[in-house]
């Protein structure tokens, strides 16, 4: 079975079947414009960030666009083995470093540092699987059904099982105008919730059926004049993270259509 990072990239890459070459080029130009001289990519601020750099690299890969490899490698290497990084940024560093040739001792030191983070939440387990592709988990993950959409999706992905209760709860978060809401109490969809829900549902073989077209329209509504994507309809700031989520949404919907109607 392919790792979660591989499956994420494979799904996002399916967006190429939908996006015309000109659109792909413009999205890639937006992403590359977010790169700083140090090789990292910025998000909401001016400084480079490992978190956004991972999304930028993944987006360029999904688009089939060349990546400024040497600049990214120098940026990632400047963090050494991640001393002082929180779990999220350590995972991002590991994801970037494993994209390039790396000494075995460096890999072991990075994974050893990962072991020191004791977060055993669903999200923590999901992050560990992103960082260490040698890990596996076959037993179902316990998660409250009133948890945020992202956590419900992570639970399905970590166990790689189609849990009917979680599936129904996720589908219940679908908003008729398109997209998925983050919780039961918030009825406004956002791109993060939509991308994670779609990926988890498609990854475990759920038929998306009638929600496909509204989700296409919702994702397209977040495409800004810069050719990047923002996180929700009221958000006018686009960044590389949400641009990747948009590619993931489109790719998952394409995979669902192919499953229903053939390639």
C-alpha positions in Angstrom: 0.0 0.0 0.0 1.3 3.5 -0.9 2.1 5.9 2.0 -0.2 8.7 2.8 2.2 11.3 1.3 2.3 9.3 -1.9 -1.5 9.0 -2.0 -2.0 12.7 -1.3 0.4 13.7 -4.1 -1.2 11.2 -6.5 -4.7 12.6 -5.8 -3.6 16.2 -6.2 -1.8 15.3 -9.4 -5.1 14.2 -10.9 -6.0 17.9 -11.0 -4.0 18.0 -14.2 -6.8 16.1 -16.0 -9.1 19.1 -15.3 -6.9 22.1 -15.4 -5.8 23.4 -18.8 -2.1 24.0 -19.4 -2.4 27.7 -19.2 -4.1 27.5 -15.9 -1.5 25.1 -14.5 1.3 27.5 -15.6 -0.4 30.4 -13.9 -0.9 28.6 -10.7 2.8 27.5 -10.8 3.8 31.1 -11.4 1.8 32.2 -8.3 3.5 29.5 -6.2 7.1 30.4 -7.4 6.4 34.0 -6.7 6.1 33.1 -3.0 9.7 31.9 -2.8 12.2 34.0 -0.9 15.9 34.4 -1.7 16.7 31.9 1.1 14.9 29.1 -0.8 11.9 28.8 1.5 8.4 29.8 0.7 6.3 32.3 2.6 2.7 32.0 3.7 0.7 34.7 5.4 3.8 36.6 6.4 6.9 37.7 4.6 9.3 35.2 6.2 10.0 31.7 4.8 8.3 28.9 6.7 8.9 25.1 6.5 5.2 24.5 6.7 4.4 26.6 3.6 7.5 25.3 1.8 6.2 21.8 2.0 2.9 22.8 0.4 4.7 24.8 -2.3 6.9 21.9 -3.3 3.9 19.5 -3.2 1.8 21.8 -5.4 4.6 22.1 -8.0 5.0 18.4 -8.0 1.2 17.9 -8.4 1.2 20.3 -11.3 4.2 18.6 -13.0 6.2 21.8 -12.8 10.0 22.0 -12.2 11.0 22.6 -8.6 13.9 24.9 -7.7 15.6 22.0 -6.1 18.9 23.5 -5.0 17.3 26.5 -3.3 14.8 24.3 -1.4 17.5 21.9 -0.4 19.7 24.6 1.0 16.8 26.1 3.0 15.8 22.7 4.4 19.4 21.8 5.3 19.8 25.0 7.3 17.5 23.5 10.0 20.0 20.7 10.7 18.1 17.8 12.5 15.3 20.1 13.7 16.5 21.2 17.1 13.7 23.2 18.8 11.1 22.6 16.1 7.6 21.7 17.1 6.0 18.6 15.8 4.3 20.2 12.8 7.5 21.9 11.6 9.7 18.9 12.4 7.4 16.8 10.2 7.7 19.4 7.4 11.5 19.3 7.7 11.5 15.5 7.4 9.2 15.6 4.4 11.5 18.1 2.7 14.8 16.3 3.6 13.5 12.9 2.4 12.8 14.5 -1.0 16.6 14.7 -1.5 19.5 12.3 -0.9 20.3 12.1 2.8 22.8 10.3 4.9 21.4 7.4 6.9 22.7 8.9 10.2 20.8 12.2 9.4 17.6 10.2 8.8 18.0 8.3 12.0 18.6 11.5 14.0 15.5 13.2 12.5 13.3 10.2 13.2 14.8 9.9 16.8 13.8 13.5 17.3 10.3 12.7 16.0 9.9 10.0 18.6 10.4 12.5 21.4 7.2 14.2 20.5 4.5 12.4 22.6 1.4 13.7 20.8 -0.8 10.6 20.5 -3.9 12.4 19.2 -5.4 11.5 15.9 -3.7 14.5 14.3 -0.4 13.6 16.0 -0.6 10.0 14.6 -1.4 11.4 11.1 1.6 13.7 11.3 3.9 10.8 12.2 2.6 8.8 9.2 3.4 11.7 7.0 7.0 11.9 8.3 7.8 8.2 8.7 6.6 6.2 5.8 7.8 3.0 7.5 5.1 3.3 10.1 1.8 1.6 9.8 -1.4 1.4 11.8 -4.1 -1.2 11.0 -6.4 -0.8 14.0 -9.2 1.8 14.0 -8.5 5.2 15.6 -10.9 6.3 18.3 -12.3 9.8 17.6 -15.4 11.6 18.8 -18.0 12.0 16.1 -18.4 15.6 17.0 -14.7 16.3 16.3 -13.7 18.7 13.6 -13.9 17.5 10.0 -10.2 17.5 9.7 -9.8 15.1 12.7 -12.6 12.8 11.4 -10.8 12.6 8.0 -7.4 12.0 9.7 -8.9 9.1 11.7 -10.1 7.4 8.5 -6.7 8.0 6.8 -4.6 6.8 9.8 -6.5 3.5 10.0 -7.1 3.4 6.2 -10.6 1.9 6.9 -14.0 3.0 5.8 -15.7 3.6 9.1 -19.4 4.0 8.3 -20.1 6.2 11.3 -17.3 8.6 10.4 -18.2 8.5 6.7 -21.8 9.5 7.5 -20.7 12.2 9.8 -18.4 13.6 7.1 -21.1 13.5 4.5 -23.4 15.2 6.9 -20.9 18.1 7.0 -21.4 18.7 3.2 -23.0 22.1 2.5 -25.5 22.0 -0.3 -24.0 25.1 -2.0 -20.7 23.2 -2.1 -17.8 22.3 0.2 -17.6 20.9 3.7 -18.1 22.7 7.0 -15.4 22.4 9.7 -17.9 21.3 12.5 -21.6 20.6 13.0 -21.9 24.1 14.6 -20.3 26.0 11.8 -22.4 25.8 8.6 -19.9 27.7 6.4 -17.5 25.6 4.4 -13.8 26.1 4.1 -11.2 24.7 1.8 -9.2 22.8 4.4 -12.3 20.9 5.6 -13.3 20.3 2.0 -10.0 19.0 0.9 -9.4 16.7 3.9 -13.0 15.3 3.7 -12.9 14.6 0.0 -9.5 13.0 0.2 -10.5 10.7 3.1 -13.7 9.7 1.4 -12.2 9.0 -2.0 -9.2 7.3 -0.4 -11.5 4.8 1.3 -13.7 4.2 -1.7 -16.7 6.3 -0.9 -18.9 7.3 -3.9 -19.3 11.1 -3.9 -22.1 11.0 -6.4 -24.2 14.3 -6.4 -21.8 16.3 -4.3 -19.1 16.3 -7.0 -20.4 19.3 -9.1 -21.1 21.6 -6.1 -17.6 20.9 -4.7 -16.1 21.8 -8.1 -17.9 25.1 -8.1 -17.0 25.8 -4.5 -13.3 25.2 -5.1 -13.4 27.4 -8.3 -15.0 30.2 -6.3 -11.8 30.4 -4.2 -9.6 31.0 -7.2 -8.3 34.5 -7.0 -6.9 36.9 -9.7 -3.4 36.1 -8.6 -4.1 32.4 -9.6 -3.7 31.3 -6.1 -6.5 30.0 -3.9 -7.8 31.3 -0.6 -9.3 29.4 2.3 -13.0 30.5 2.2 -15.3 32.8 0.4 -14.7 35.8 2.7 -10.9 35.3 2.6 -9.2 37.5 0.0 -5.7 36.3 0.9 -4.4 33.4 -1.1 -1.4 31.3 -0.2 0.4 28.1 -1.2 -1.2 25.9 1.5 -4.7 26.6 0.2 -3.5 26.3 -3.4 -2.4 22.8 -2.6 -5.8 22.0 -1.0 -7.5 23.3 -4.1 -5.5 21.0 -6.3 -6.3 18.1 -3.9 -10.0 18.9 -4.1 -10.0 19.0 -7.9 -7.9 15.8 -8.1 -10.1 13.9 -5.7 -13.2 14.9 -7.6 -11.6 13.8 -10.8 -10.8 10.5 -9.2 -14.4 10.1 -8.1 -15.7 10.9 -11.6 -13.3 8.4 -13.1 -14.5 5.8 -10.6 -18.2 6.5 -11.5 -17.9 7.0 -15.2 -14.5 5.6 -16.2 -11.4 7.5 -17.4 
